[in-house]
Amino acid sequence: MKRPHIVHLIDDTTAGGVMRVLDHIRQSPDLARHAVHSFKQVKRGTLAFGRIDADVIVSHLTLNWRGLPGLFVLRASNAGRKLVHVEHSYTESFVALNVAKPRRFMAMLRIAFALFDKVVAVSKAQGKWMLRRDLLSSSGLRVIRSAVDLTEFTRLDPVSGPVRVIGAIGRLDTQKGFDLLITAFRALPDTGLKLAFYGEGPERPALEALAAGDARISFEGFAADPMHAMSQVDAIAMPSRWEAYGLVAQEALAAGRIVLVSGVDGLAEQSDDGAVNVGGLTVAAWTRELGDLNGGGRTGAPVKARLAHCAQSRRAFEAGWSGLFADLLGHEAGGGSASSRAA
Amino acid sequence: MPIASIVVPSYNAQATLPETLASLRVQSFQDIEIIIVNDGSTDDTARIAEAASAADPRIRVVTQLNRGLAGARNSGIAAARGEFVGFCDADDLWHPGKMAAHVAHLRQATDVGLSYAGSRLIDMQSQPIGAVQKPRLSGVTAAHILKRNPIGNGSAPVMRREALQALAYRPRTEMERDWVFDETFRQSEDIECWLRLALTTDWRIEGVEGFLTDYRLSPGGLSAATDRQLASWERMIEKLLPLSPGFFARHLGAARAYQLRYLARRAISDLDGPRAMRLVRQSLTQSVTPLVEEPIKTGITMIAALVLLGGGAAALKFAMRGKASSPKTSA
């Protein structure tokens, strides 16, 4: 029985959530049961897509006006193929804070999405937003929450007793809201609580300046091994200004860490899995929640719940993708090749 | 279920509430409910509200201990069932076609979350004083709201329920219902809400043509409140700044200059020359943007402050020929 061939297109290979998810797709035995996955890196905005030998082409590309001609070429050169786009970046809060002309921007998204057979939203909130803004029809949308292999995280020692170290993992970029985190943290009296940043990025000098003189705050640099960073902290703070999904929250929850999220976009639904929704981006709210961590009132999830969550996340991801391929190729997942049918 | 709700926060409003309700009951768009929130009034408000409710089944009364304007609006929102929710303070008036205009607008532009229109200013006798709020209606960005607040006053907007839901949150201490307006503010609660809408959601804010609200000015004596008003405005900035530090870095200077100019104009209305001059000077120190963007209005403010300072109230009164007036403070 020949498995369908899936080609994933990527235009941004910098370390981050998207690459982690793609690595997961590459390595997942679950997904390999249903399809053969390969990966193709392309230049941003390229026109040189040509014909791609695949049953399904999955775009992980960044959408913008400049990239639209390339997408038309992609669609035209692969008229018989199924095209899927995974929207890793854009959300309601992204638009609110970054887009000067929302109507123009939404028009671009509508055109781009129309070129694909299906569009995948990486969180329920993102999917709802796409429908609310008529970016596509509900039949063209699939919500498949992003996932990585969480097994290793579930093996970390659980957190016991009061929180001593709060971690902030991610690119040091205004998106992540780490400036707010530092301001809120500095408003707390010194009780031995520490704040550690794992990541690099353009905001590092500004964040260091904001943290200057406070020995409780440290910058540990980029953590090539996310497990290591997670093992060093008791809680994770995610005061992101926009976030399509928030993979770090899933990892931290699997590791039994306490997770605080700002509640924007996909972060809101992390509270279904046990994260604490701080309910916004005010210094007062974050100072209060950070202070409560130190009081030890909150604890991480027990191992059993973590394992169950990990298994559930894995199953949902597999079911989402295999279901999507089956749907597109018109047969049971793994039941044969579309290229033979197309001939 | 009514299509639209109108929330009427009412605090000791016996003098004006009947006229306000009359203006709402004759809305040409009839499928409405009117929710009077009696916010701990100690006057005849409760009786007037109950009588109105008995006379018109579309009117409901919500009674609570005094929570302030934001708290009254939040209770009204919680009680509202309409797809669209408008606000009319208990001393302001709506023109008969106002709700119809906003419902049509919100139905046609499905990405608009807040629809507003211009306002006429009226005095205590409900007579137009000859001045209007004629705001920018389209292409409104967060920067416009921060600097010029085109929505103008709390009786101008009609909002889509989904946009209200996007703004709603539940503070830890709140056991009963969500907050849309931040009840820790006694002033600047409007602009805090509109700016939060612009910075945290992608609902658009857009106006329709016309002067559809009569916005009542209460008589002077407000100059002393300008310091408090400025303080609450600064607190609003401090609260929202973490949402987008870059945005505030770009626009805050100009916004503060506009805010100071506005307060200077109020000081002029109250014939407080030294205060007006000080505020004008502070405004210009912050940014010359108001002078560039609105040279005439800014220039007149400067000249009026100078005339008042140099020639006193009589000189200014002569120059203005009785046009001076002061916007009311919020409850």
Chai-1 contact restraints between the chains, C-beta under 6 A:
chainA,res_idxA,chainB,res_idxB,connection_type,confidence,min_distance_angstrom,max_distance_angstrom,comment,restraint_id
A,E92,B,D202,contact,1.0,0.0,6.0,A-B,restraint_1
A,V95,B,D202,contact,1.0,0.0,6.0,A-B,restraint_2
A,A96,B,L199,contact,1.0,0.0,6.0,A-B,restraint_3
A,A96,B,T200,contact,1.0,0.0,6.0,A-B,restraint_4
A,A96,B,T201,contact,1.0,0.0,6.0,A-B,restraint_5
A,A96,B,D202,contact,1.0,0.0,6.0,A-B,restraint_6
A,L97,B,S244,contact,1.0,0.0,6.0,A-B,restraint_7
A,P102,B,D202,contact,1.0,0.0,6.0,A-B,restraint_8
A,L180,B,P242,contact,1.0,0.0,6.0,A-B,restraint_9
A,G279,B,Y169,contact,1.0,0.0,6.0,A-B,restraint_10
A,L281,B,P242,contact,1.0,0.0,6.0,A-B,restraint_11
A,L281,B,L243,contact,1.0,0.0,6.0,A-B,restraint_12
A,T282,B,K239,contact,1.0,0.0,6.0,A-B,restraint_13
